Structure formats: structure tokens, C-alpha cells
Amino acid sequence: MSDKAAPALPAQEILPASHGWGEELRQTFTLAWPLVIAQLAQNALHTTDVILLGWLGPDYLAAATLGTTFFMPFLLFATGVVGAVAPLVSQARGARDIKSVRRIVRQGFWAAILLGLILVPIILQIRPIYEFLGQDPRATRMAEEFVQIVVWSLFPALGIIVLRSFLSSFDATRAILIITVLGVFVNAGIAYTLIFGNFGMPRLELRGAAIATLVTNCIMFAVMLVYVVRHRRFKRFNILIRFWKPDWGHFRAIFRIGIPIGLTVLAETGLFTAAALLMGRIGIDEVAAHAVALQCASIAFMVPLGLGVAATVRVGVAYGRGDREGVRKAGWMSFMLGTGFMVLSATAFLLFGPGIIRLFLDPAQPENLNAIALAGSFLVIAGLFQLVDGAQVVAAHALRGLSDTKVPMLLAIFGYWFVGLPVAYVLGFVFDMRGVGIWLGLAAGLAFAAVALAARFAMRERLGLLDRMVEP
């Protein structure tokens, strides 16, 4: 099939205009729940490696943590960039433009390859960079050994994001869920075999964990690609046909929309890294308590994150269809579901906080008692934190459905770094509120972002965000 002549999307591939909030609720929930579980499964991939490497000993776990800490910001930035495929494909779906769908996905792969070629040589410089920063030489050498293998997973991982964005835009989120859960078991099996040398395989320790990550990502990408090119619903898109042919308009659009997304993700990740460093200035118990509270918040965060992806798709399809009412309902329904869930999780933190903390810290150990008390106070504030964190991520994703990412990036960065971090420092150290002050600062920064981003979506017509929308 040539790019010059392609049929429009069939009518059954277009999400119908929602005639009521109940129907919008049903469609959003159906789209979002597999994404939520898939996000949790994605976290389980990393958790499996942490557990297995912990069995080897603290030196191996520390080295892998150093390597992952260095690698992850580059991966998150690149993931944000190629994630721009989701709103672009959703808008093309709404406009019934099959040719643009194919071209966007193809240029998404191009962007993934280019980012990998740029970032891999930088990531491979981990050893001189860590030596310059004064990290332990032995841990640095071990981290380099890990990164030299795991860095190549950047290419399949970004390819997975391109395909996930495509499938999400066409509501095929159950396929994403199944493949991600498959990846959890594949990774666990390979890692267990290679880290410890089980079943007659060599004992590779850190290298075994890195190989498991690389192979798992390759398998997941291959399975997802075969699903897309062979499934009767998606093979007509011919996403690999004339793969070498450029489409510079869509290629530039991916970077124009995606770079602000990547920078926003980096800014938020950097805020939590800075908060952990501030906790480290107070004491070990504060760091441990912070880790427990943050892990609880991170698990709950997967729900609004999945709803945010659904918001991008639903808003994007309505935008491409020229449906102003559909944009309104899609954005606010996801926002209400995300904040509504966070009300429940905040309530759970307040009512069951002590029991939750005992899952992480054993109260029978006297040395844990101070950390447990601190974690309890942090978890109370995490309730407030939950509400604004869920609101800001859903609002940001809804705006992405309108291809609006640059101003939201600036608003988020200002909230994180010019509101959140200064408030955290002032409350924590000037007013001597210590860890509680730092958590209040995080909540303040996210609250600013939530209010600013939600207000921007509410004023989308006044701000001209729908001016380029083609009316039906």
C-alpha cells in the first residue's frame, strides 16, 4: 500500500461522540483500567531485580542502584519524547486519517532510534562521571558493568513506548496489559537463572540482571510488534511499509510535542531526588521513612497515571474529530476519576497508615521505632500530596491530547522548582519542621501545578488551544 493513497479509517474505529457522562465514564474506565495494572506490572519488573540482587548482598544492590539511578533519567526523558506518538495518533484517529496514523508511528520509531544513538554514548560515560562526582570506585566499576549491558535496552524500550502509544490510541489496552505481565514473568525467570547460575547456566550476578532486562525488553517489543502487524484490526495500517521514507512534518511534531513532555518528567523526577537529598541532611531515619511514604504514594499514583494516558487518548480523539463537547467531557471525566481515586487512597493512608508502614518496617525491631513514627507523620501529609499529585498528572495528560505541552512544561517546572523545593527547604530547615516540612513543600509544588494545569484546561477555548481543531 502506498503512502499516497490510503483509505480513511472505518467508522467503527472512531469513538462515537459521548452523549452523556455515564457513557464517558464507561469508555474512560474501559480504556484506563488495563493501563493502570500495566503500570503496576512495569514497576514489578524493576522490583523483581531489586529483590534478587538484594539476595546477592548490599554491594550488588548498591551498584545496580547506582547504575539505574544514572540510566533512568535518560530513559524517562526519551520515553516522554516518543510518548508524543499517543496524542498525535489519537488526533489522526479522530480525523479518520489512516495515512497519518502510519506515518506518525513510523516517525516515532525514527525518533526512538535517533534518541538511542544520541543517548547511548552519553550513558556509557558513567564511570568517568561517577569518578568525578566522588563515588566509591568499586561500586562505580560494578555499576559500569551493569550499565554497559542494560543501556542497549533503550532501543527496544522506546520501541515499546511507540507501540503502546499506538495501541492505547485504539483502545487495545488489554494487549498492553497481557504483554507487560508476560514481561514480568520472563524477566523474573531469566534474572533468577542468570544472576545465581541456576539450571546449569553461568553465574553472572550483576551482568545477569542486566541481560535479563535487555532480553525481556527485546521479547516484549517483538511480541508487541508481531501483534500489531499480524492482528486483523491493525495490520491494515502497514506501520512498517516503506519504513525508510521520511515524513519530516510528523517527525518534527513528535519532538516539538515530546521534548517538553520529557523535560517535565525530568523536572518532577529531579524534585523527588532533591527531596531525598534534603532528607539525607536530616538523618537516616528520615530517609527510611521518606522511602516508605514515597513508595506508598508511588503505588497509588499508578491509577491517575493510567487515567492520564486515557485522558490523552480520549481528548486527542475528540480533538481530531472536531468535537468540543467531547474534549470537555473526556478531560473532566478523567480528572474526576483521578482525583476521586486519590481521595480514597488518602483516606486509606489516614485510617490504615500504621498497618501499611508495618509492611515495610518491623516494629519488633527497636531501631525501627523512630523511622516508623516519622513514616506515620509523612503518610498523613501524603494524603494531601495524593490529591494534588493525581490532579496535576491527569490535567497535564488532558492538555497533551490537545498537543499543548510547552506551556504546561513551564508551569510544572515553576511549580516543582520555584514553589515546591523552596517551600520544602524553608519549612524543613528554616522553620525546623524537618521531614514534615519537606513533604509539605512537595505538596505545595504539586498543588501549584495541579491548579495551574487544571485552569489551563478549563480556559482552553479562551487561550486558543482549540483554534486549530477542524470542525466537523
matplotlib code that plots the C-alpha trace (Angstrom):
import matplotlib.pyplot as plt

x = [0.0, 1.4, 1.5, 0.0, -3.3, -4.8, -8.4, -9.9, -10.4, -13.6, -16.4, -16.2, -12.7, -13.9, -15.0, -18.5, -19.4, -20.3, -24.0, -23.8, -21.5, -22.3, -21.1, -18.0, -17.4, -17.8, -15.4, -12.8, -12.8, -12.7, -9.7, -7.8, -8.0, -5.6, -3.2, -3.3, -2.5, 0.2, 1.9, 1.9, 3.3, 6.0, 7.0, 7.2, 9.9, 12.3, 11.1, 12.0, 15.6, 15.9, 14.8, 17.0, 20.1, 19.4, 19.8, 23.4, 24.2, 24.2, 27.2, 25.5, 22.2, 24.0, 25.9, 22.7, 21.0, 23.9, 23.6, 19.9, 19.9, 22.3, 20.4, 16.8, 16.7, 17.9, 15.2, 12.5, 13.3, 13.4, 10.1, 8.5, 9.6, 8.4, 5.3, 4.1, 3.0, -0.1, -1.8, -0.8, -2.2, -5.3, -5.9, -5.4, -7.8, -10.4, -9.9, -10.1, -6.7, -5.1, -2.2, -1.2, -1.5, 1.0, 3.4, 3.3, 4.1, 6.9, 8.4, 8.0, 10.4, 12.7, 12.7, 13.4, 16.4, 17.8, 17.4, 19.1, 22.0, 22.5, 22.0, 23.8, 27.3, 26.5, 25.2, 28.3, 30.4, 29.0, 32.4, 34.3, 31.2, 30.8, 34.5, 34.3, 31.4, 33.5, 31.5, 33.1, 35.5, 34.4, 30.7, 31.3, 33.1, 30.3, 27.7, 29.5, 29.5, 25.7, 25.1, 27.3, 24.7, 21.4, 22.0, 21.1, 17.6, 17.0, 16.2, 13.5, 12.1, 11.5, 10.1, 7.7, 6.5, 5.8, 3.7, 2.0, 1.1, -0.4, -2.3, -3.6, -4.9, -7.0, -8.2, -6.2, -5.0, -5.7, -3.0, -0.6, -1.5, -1.0, 2.3, 3.6, 2.6, 4.3, 7.4, 7.3, 7.5, 10.0, 12.3, 11.9, 12.8, 15.8, 17.1, 16.8, 18.6, 21.5, 22.1, 22.6, 23.7, 20.7, 19.6, 23.2, 23.7, 26.7, 26.5, 26.6, 25.4, 25.0, 25.5, 22.8, 20.3, 21.3, 21.0, 17.5, 16.4, 17.7, 16.3, 12.9, 12.6, 13.5, 11.0, 8.2, 9.0, 9.0, 5.7, 4.0, 5.3, 4.1, 0.7, 0.4, 1.5, -0.5, -3.7, -6.5, -7.5, -4.1, -2.3, -4.1, -2.1, 1.0, 3.2, 6.4, 5.7, 8.3, 9.9, 12.9, 10.6, 10.8, 7.9, 9.6, 6.4, 5.4, 9.0, 9.3, 5.9, 7.0, 10.0, 8.0, 5.4, 7.6, 10.6, 8.5, 6.9, 10.4, 11.6, 8.5, 9.1, 12.8, 11.8, 9.4, 11.9, 14.6, 12.3, 11.9, 15.7, 16.3, 13.8, 15.6, 18.9, 17.3, 16.1, 19.7, 20.8, 18.5, 19.2, 19.0, 15.6, 14.1, 15.5, 14.0, 10.6, 10.6, 11.3, 8.3, 5.9, 7.1, 6.7, 3.1, 2.4, 4.1, 1.9, -1.3, 0.0, -0.3, -4.1, -4.2, -1.2, -3.2, -6.2, -4.0, -3.0, -6.7, -7.3, -4.7, -6.3, -9.9, -9.2, -7.0, -9.7, -12.3, -9.9, -9.2, -12.9, -13.6, -15.8, -15.6, -18.1, -16.2, -12.9, -14.7, -16.2, -13.1, -10.8, -13.1, -14.2, -10.6, -9.8, -12.8, -11.9, -8.2, -8.9, -11.7, -9.4, -6.8, -9.5, -9.9, -6.1, -5.7, -8.4, -6.7, -3.4, -5.1, -7.1, -4.6, -1.3, 0.3, -0.6, 0.7, 4.0, 4.4, 4.6, 7.9, 9.4, 9.3, 8.0, 9.6, 13.0, 13.7, 16.0, 12.9, 10.6, 11.7, 11.5, 8.1, 6.9, 8.3, 6.8, 3.4, 3.6, 4.8, 2.0, -0.6, 0.8, 1.0, -2.8, -2.9, 0.0, -2.0, -4.9, -2.8, -0.4, -3.3, -4.9, -1.8, -0.9, -4.4, -4.6, -1.2, -2.2, -5.5, -3.6, -1.3, -4.3, -4.6, -0.8, -0.3, 2.9, 5.3, 3.4, 2.3, 6.0, 6.9, 4.0, 5.1, 8.8, 7.9, 5.6, 8.2, 11.4, 10.3, 7.4, 7.9, 11.6, 12.0, 9.0, 10.4, 13.7, 12.2, 9.7, 12.2, 15.2, 14.3, 11.2, 12.7, 9.8, 12.3, 10.9, 7.3, 8.3, 9.9, 6.7, 4.6, 6.9, 6.4, 2.6, 2.8, 4.7, 2.3, -0.7, 0.5, 1.0, -2.4, -4.3, -2.4, -2.8, -6.5, -7.1, -5.4, -7.6, -10.7, -9.7, -8.7, -11.1, -10.2, -6.5, -7.0, -6.0, -8.9, -8.3, -6.6, -9.3, -11.1, -14.9, -17.0]
y = [0.0, 3.4, 6.4, 8.4, 6.6, 5.3, 4.9, 6.7, 4.9, 2.8, 4.3, 1.5, 2.7, 6.1, 6.6, 7.9, 11.3, 10.8, 11.8, 11.6, 11.5, 7.9, 6.8, 8.9, 7.2, 3.7, 4.4, 6.1, 3.3, 0.6, 2.3, 3.1, 0.0, -2.2, 0.7, 1.1, -2.6, -2.5, 0.4, -1.6, -4.6, -2.3, -1.4, -5.1, -5.6, -3.4, -4.7, -8.2, -7.2, -5.3, -8.4, -10.8, -8.6, -8.0, -11.7, -11.4, -8.7, -5.0, -4.3, -5.7, -3.9, -0.6, -1.0, -1.7, 1.2, 3.5, 2.2, 2.5, 6.0, 7.1, 5.4, 6.2, 9.9, 9.4, 6.7, 8.8, 11.8, 9.7, 8.0, 11.4, 12.4, 9.3, 9.3, 12.2, 9.5, 8.9, 12.3, 12.6, 9.1, 9.8, 13.0, 11.2, 8.6, 11.2, 12.7, 9.3, 9.7, 6.3, 7.6, 9.9, 7.1, 5.0, 8.0, 9.1, 5.5, 5.2, 8.6, 7.5, 4.6, 7.0, 9.3, 6.3, 5.2, 8.7, 9.2, 5.9, 6.8, 10.1, 8.9, 5.5, 7.1, 9.5, 6.8, 4.7, 7.5, 6.5, 5.6, 8.9, 10.9, 9.0, 9.2, 13.0, 13.1, 11.2, 7.9, 4.8, 3.3, -0.3, 0.5, 2.6, -0.2, -2.6, 0.0, 0.4, -3.3, -3.3, -0.2, -1.4, -4.1, -2.6, 0.6, -1.3, -1.9, 1.7, 0.8, -1.9, 0.0, 3.1, 0.9, -0.5, 3.1, 3.8, 0.6, 1.2, 4.7, 3.3, 0.6, 2.9, 5.3, 2.5, 1.2, -2.0, -1.6, -5.2, -6.3, -3.9, -5.4, -9.0, -8.4, -6.4, -9.1, -11.6, -9.5, -9.6, -13.4, -13.6, -11.1, -13.0, -16.3, -15.0, -13.0, -15.8, -18.1, -15.8, -13.9, -17.1, -19.5, -21.8, -24.6, -25.2, -21.6, -19.5, -17.3, -13.8, -11.8, -8.1, -8.9, -11.5, -8.9, -6.5, -9.3, -10.2, -6.6, -6.4, -9.7, -9.0, -5.7, -7.3, -10.0, -7.6, -5.4, -8.4, -9.7, -6.3, -5.7, -9.1, -8.4, -5.1, -6.3, -9.6, -8.7, -8.2, -4.9, -3.3, -5.0, -2.7, 0.2, -1.3, 0.5, -0.9, -0.3, 2.0, 2.4, 4.3, 7.1, 10.3, 12.4, 15.5, 17.2, 14.4, 13.8, 17.5, 17.3, 14.4, 16.3, 19.6, 17.9, 15.3, 17.3, 19.4, 16.1, 14.6, 17.7, 17.8, 14.2, 15.0, 18.1, 16.0, 13.2, 15.8, 17.3, 13.9, 13.3, 16.7, 15.9, 12.7, 14.6, 17.1, 14.2, 12.9, 16.1, 15.4, 11.8, 8.1, 7.5, 10.4, 8.9, 5.5, 7.0, 9.1, 6.0, 4.2, 7.0, 7.7, 4.1, 4.0, 7.2, 5.8, 2.7, 4.8, 7.2, 4.4, 4.9, 8.6, 7.9, 5.3, 7.6, 10.4, 8.2, 7.5, 11.3, 11.9, 9.4, 10.4, 14.2, 13.6, 11.6, 14.2, 17.0, 15.2, 14.7, 18.4, 17.6, 20.4, 18.8, 15.5, 17.3, 18.8, 15.6, 13.5, 15.8, 16.4, 12.8, 11.6, 14.4, 13.5, 9.8, 10.5, 12.9, 10.7, 7.7, 9.8, 10.8, 7.1, 6.4, 9.5, 8.2, 4.8, 6.4, 8.3, 5.3, 2.4, 4.2, 2.3, -1.1, 0.0, 1.1, -2.3, -3.9, -2.1, -1.7, -4.3, -2.7, -5.6, -4.1, -1.2, 0.5, 0.9, 2.7, 6.3, 5.7, 4.2, 7.2, 9.5, 7.5, 7.8, 11.6, 11.6, 9.3, 11.7, 14.5, 12.1, 12.1, 15.8, 15.1, 12.3, 14.6, 17.3, 14.8, 12.9, 16.1, 17.6, 14.4, 14.0, 17.7, 17.5, 14.5, 16.0, 19.0, 16.6, 15.4, 18.9, 18.9, 21.5, 20.7, 23.7, 26.0, 23.1, 22.2, 25.7, 25.7, 22.4, 23.3, 26.5, 24.6, 21.9, 24.0, 27.6, 26.7, 23.1, 22.9, 26.4, 25.8, 22.4, 23.9, 26.8, 24.7, 21.9, 23.8, 27.5, 26.6, 23.4, 21.2, 18.7, 15.9, 17.1, 20.4, 18.8, 16.8, 19.9, 21.6, 18.7, 19.0, 22.8, 22.4, 19.8, 21.8, 24.8, 22.6, 21.0, 24.3, 25.9, 22.9, 22.4, 26.1, 26.0, 23.1, 24.9, 28.0, 26.0, 27.9, 31.3, 30.5, 29.4, 25.8, 24.6, 27.1, 24.6, 22.0, 21.2, 21.4, 18.6]
z = [0.0, -0.9, 1.4, -1.4, -1.4, 1.8, 2.8, 5.7, 9.0, 9.0, 11.1, 13.7, 14.6, 15.6, 19.2, 18.9, 20.4, 24.0, 24.6, 28.4, 31.3, 32.0, 28.6, 29.0, 32.4, 30.8, 27.9, 30.0, 32.6, 29.9, 28.4, 31.6, 33.9, 31.8, 31.7, 35.5, 36.0, 33.3, 35.1, 38.3, 36.3, 34.8, 38.4, 39.2, 36.6, 38.5, 41.9, 40.9, 40.1, 43.4, 45.3, 43.5, 43.7, 47.4, 47.9, 46.5, 49.0, 49.7, 47.4, 44.4, 45.2, 45.7, 42.4, 40.5, 42.2, 41.1, 37.6, 37.4, 39.0, 36.2, 33.4, 34.4, 33.7, 30.2, 29.7, 31.2, 29.0, 25.8, 26.9, 27.2, 23.8, 21.9, 24.0, 21.8, 19.4, 21.6, 21.2, 17.5, 16.7, 18.7, 16.8, 13.5, 14.6, 15.4, 11.9, 10.3, 8.7, 8.3, 6.4, 9.2, 11.7, 9.8, 9.3, 12.9, 14.2, 11.6, 12.6, 16.3, 15.5, 13.8, 16.9, 19.1, 17.0, 16.9, 20.7, 21.3, 19.1, 20.9, 24.4, 24.5, 24.1, 26.9, 29.2, 28.6, 30.2, 33.7, 35.1, 34.5, 35.5, 38.8, 39.5, 39.0, 41.5, 44.1, 44.1, 45.6, 43.0, 43.4, 43.3, 40.3, 38.4, 39.3, 38.2, 34.9, 34.3, 34.8, 32.6, 29.7, 29.1, 30.2, 28.1, 25.0, 26.3, 25.5, 21.9, 22.5, 25.5, 23.3, 20.6, 23.2, 24.0, 20.4, 20.0, 23.4, 22.3, 19.1, 20.8, 23.5, 20.9, 19.5, 22.9, 22.7, 26.3, 27.3, 24.8, 26.6, 29.9, 28.8, 27.2, 30.2, 32.7, 30.4, 30.7, 34.5, 34.4, 31.6, 33.5, 36.8, 35.2, 33.2, 36.1, 38.6, 36.2, 35.2, 38.5, 40.5, 37.8, 38.1, 35.8, 34.5, 33.3, 34.3, 37.4, 36.0, 39.0, 38.0, 34.3, 34.7, 35.9, 33.1, 30.4, 31.8, 31.5, 27.9, 26.8, 28.4, 26.6, 23.3, 23.8, 24.8, 21.8, 19.4, 20.8, 20.6, 17.1, 15.9, 17.5, 15.7, 12.2, 12.3, 14.1, 11.7, 13.2, 13.0, 10.1, 7.6, 8.9, 7.5, 10.0, 8.7, 5.0, 3.3, 6.7, 5.3, 3.9, 6.0, 6.9, 8.3, 9.4, 11.7, 12.8, 13.9, 15.6, 17.7, 19.0, 19.3, 21.5, 23.1, 24.3, 26.7, 28.0, 28.6, 30.3, 32.5, 33.6, 34.3, 36.4, 38.5, 39.0, 39.9, 42.5, 44.3, 44.1, 45.7, 48.4, 49.2, 49.4, 51.8, 53.9, 53.9, 55.5, 58.5, 59.2, 58.3, 59.9, 57.9, 54.7, 55.5, 56.5, 53.3, 51.2, 52.8, 52.4, 48.8, 47.8, 49.1, 47.2, 44.0, 44.0, 44.4, 41.7, 39.0, 39.0, 38.0, 35.7, 33.8, 33.8, 32.4, 29.4, 28.9, 29.0, 26.3, 24.0, 24.7, 24.4, 21.4, 19.5, 20.3, 19.2, 15.9, 15.4, 15.9, 18.9, 21.5, 23.8, 23.6, 24.6, 27.6, 28.8, 28.2, 30.1, 33.1, 33.4, 33.7, 36.1, 38.3, 38.3, 39.1, 42.0, 43.2, 43.5, 45.3, 47.9, 48.6, 48.8, 51.0, 53.3, 53.4, 54.4, 57.2, 58.5, 57.9, 58.0, 60.9, 59.3, 55.9, 57.5, 59.2, 55.8, 55.3, 58.8, 61.5, 64.7, 66.7, 65.9, 68.4, 65.9, 63.6, 66.1, 65.2, 61.5, 61.9, 63.8, 61.1, 58.3, 60.0, 60.0, 56.4, 55.4, 56.8, 54.6, 51.7, 51.8, 50.8, 48.5, 46.8, 45.9, 44.1, 42.5, 40.9, 39.8, 38.1, 36.2, 34.7, 33.8, 32.1, 30.1, 29.1, 27.7, 25.8, 24.0, 22.6, 21.7, 24.3, 26.1, 26.1, 28.5, 30.8, 31.0, 32.1, 34.6, 36.0, 36.3, 38.1, 40.5, 41.2, 41.4, 42.3, 44.6, 45.9, 46.5, 48.2, 50.4, 51.3, 52.3, 54.2, 56.2, 56.7, 57.8, 58.5, 60.4, 61.7, 60.6, 59.3, 57.2, 57.6, 56.2, 53.2, 52.4, 52.8, 50.3, 47.8, 48.3, 47.7, 44.5, 43.1, 44.3, 42.2, 39.2, 39.7, 39.9, 37.0, 34.7, 35.5, 35.0, 31.6, 30.5, 31.8, 29.8, 26.7, 24.3, 25.7, 25.3, 21.7, 22.4, 20.1, 17.3, 15.1, 15.6, 12.4, 13.0, 11.6]

ax = plt.figure().add_subplot(projection="3d")
ax.plot(x, y, z, "-o")
ax.set_aspect("equal")
plt.show()
